[in-house]
């Protein structure tokens, strides 16, 4: 399941998974999607490693911007992933 996190001014949507167990290591999948003419640009980032995958249409400049954004909010996203999103979080 993916939980909403943020919508940017250009309608870019940022969502995240629940906390996932990959070989005993906690990870959170973050999906970023931006509407464009004829479809969407999309990319995935896995926290806490900031491992970027499945880039469909984002530039390196876009990725640098999202990297900085995620670095400043990763602690919140990871906590929300553990809690089951904003609706279930007790501290937000």
Secondary structure by P-SEA (a helix, b strand, c coil): cccccccccccbbbbbccccccccbbbbbbbbbbbccccccccccccccccccccccccaaaaaaaaaaaaacaaaaaaaaaaccccccccc
